[in-house]
Amino acid sequence: MADPVVAQKGPYEVEVEAGKDYYWCSCGHSANQPFCDGSHKPYGMKPLAWTADKSETKYFCGCKQTKGQPFCDGTHSSL
């Protein structure tokens, strides 16, 4: 399995909808950041599924190094 690539050094601000499923790109190769477009397949990685429990603004990790997947934990600041 390959290591993820940094899609961007900062979070993606996303308005999520209650009850909707989201698939966070864990590999960094998706053209649909921060969400999966299937680009992970050659790298042996999978997206992380997450369901919004309420409608709100969330900050999805862009550097793919977060310990709090799928959300930003500030790790990008040390890259």
TAPEFEN-V42336 format. One record per residue. N is the residue number from 1. RES is the residue in three letters. PHI is phi as a letter, one per 20 degrees, with the letter a starting at -180 (* if undefined). PSI is psi in degrees with one decimal (999 if undefined). NEAR is the number of other ideal C-beta (glycine too) atoms within 10 Angstrom. Layout:
n=N res=RES phi=PHI psi=PSI near=NEAR
n=N res=RES phi=PHI psi=PSI near=NEAR
This chain:
n=1 res=MET phi=* psi=135.2 near=9
n=2 res=ALA phi=e psi=160.5 near=12
n=3 res=ASP phi=e psi=149.4 near=10
n=4 res=PRO phi=f psi=151.8 near=18
n=5 res=VAL phi=e psi=153.2 near=11
n=6 res=VAL phi=f psi=117.5 near=14
n=7 res=ALA phi=f psi=-40.7 near=20
n=8 res=GLN phi=a psi=150.6 near=14
n=9 res=LYS phi=e psi=72.8 near=12
n=10 res=GLY phi=r psi=165.3 near=15
n=11 res=PRO phi=e psi=163.1 near=19
n=12 res=TYR phi=d psi=121.9 near=18
n=13 res=GLU phi=e psi=121.5 near=11
n=14 res=VAL phi=c psi=133.3 near=16
n=15 res=GLU phi=e psi=111.7 near=9
n=16 res=VAL phi=e psi=156.2 near=17
n=17 res=GLU phi=d psi=134.8 near=12
n=18 res=ALA phi=g psi=133.0 near=10
n=19 res=GLY phi=n psi=-7.2 near=10
n=20 res=LYS phi=e psi=141.8 near=10
n=21 res=ASP phi=e psi=139.3 near=9
n=22 res=TYR phi=c psi=146.0 near=19
n=23 res=TYR phi=c psi=98.2 near=18
n=24 res=TRP phi=f psi=129.8 near=22
n=25 res=CYS phi=f psi=119.7 near=28
n=26 res=SER phi=e psi=-11.4 near=21
n=27 res=CYS phi=e psi=-25.4 near=22
n=28 res=GLY phi=n psi=-1.3 near=23
n=29 res=HIS phi=e psi=-11.4 near=21
n=30 res=SER phi=f psi=141.0 near=19
n=31 res=ALA phi=e psi=-2.8 near=9
n=32 res=ASN phi=d psi=40.4 near=11
n=33 res=GLN phi=g psi=143.0 near=17
n=34 res=PRO phi=e psi=14.7 near=26
n=35 res=PHE phi=d psi=159.6 near=15
n=36 res=CYS phi=f psi=141.0 near=21
n=37 res=ASP phi=c psi=11.4 near=13
n=38 res=GLY phi=n psi=0.2 near=13
n=39 res=SER phi=f psi=-13.2 near=16
n=40 res=HIS phi=f psi=-20.9 near=20
n=41 res=LYS phi=g psi=-44.6 near=10
n=42 res=PRO phi=f psi=-12.1 near=10
n=43 res=TYR phi=d psi=-0.5 near=16
n=44 res=GLY phi=m psi=27.4 near=9
n=45 res=MET phi=d psi=167.5 near=20
n=46 res=LYS phi=c psi=152.6 near=13
n=47 res=PRO phi=f psi=162.8 near=19
n=48 res=LEU phi=d psi=121.4 near=15
n=49 res=ALA phi=e psi=138.8 near=11
n=50 res=TRP phi=b psi=137.7 near=17
n=51 res=THR phi=d psi=129.1 near=10
n=52 res=ALA phi=f psi=129.5 near=16
n=53 res=ASP phi=e psi=-16.8 near=9
n=54 res=LYS phi=b psi=159.5 near=8
n=55 res=SER phi=f psi=124.9 near=11
n=56 res=GLU phi=a psi=177.1 near=11
n=57 res=THR phi=e psi=129.7 near=8
n=58 res=LYS phi=c psi=155.1 near=17
n=59 res=TYR phi=d psi=99.1 near=17
n=60 res=PHE phi=e psi=138.4 near=23
n=61 res=CYS phi=f psi=134.0 near=30
n=62 res=GLY phi=d psi=-21.8 near=20
n=63 res=CYS phi=e psi=-14.6 near=22
n=64 res=LYS phi=m psi=14.5 near=24
n=65 res=GLN phi=d psi=-0.1 near=18
n=66 res=THR phi=g psi=148.2 near=20
n=67 res=LYS phi=e psi=-12.5 near=9
n=68 res=GLY phi=d psi=43.9 near=10
n=69 res=GLN phi=g psi=135.2 near=15
n=70 res=PRO phi=e psi=11.5 near=22
n=71 res=PHE phi=e psi=153.8 near=15
n=72 res=CYS phi=f psi=134.6 near=22
n=73 res=ASP phi=c psi=10.6 near=15
n=74 res=GLY phi=n psi=1.3 near=14
n=75 res=THR phi=g psi=-31.4 near=15
n=76 res=HIS phi=g psi=-25.0 near=18
n=77 res=SER phi=f psi=-22.4 near=10
n=78 res=SER phi=d psi=6.5 near=7
n=79 res=LEU phi=e psi=999 near=8
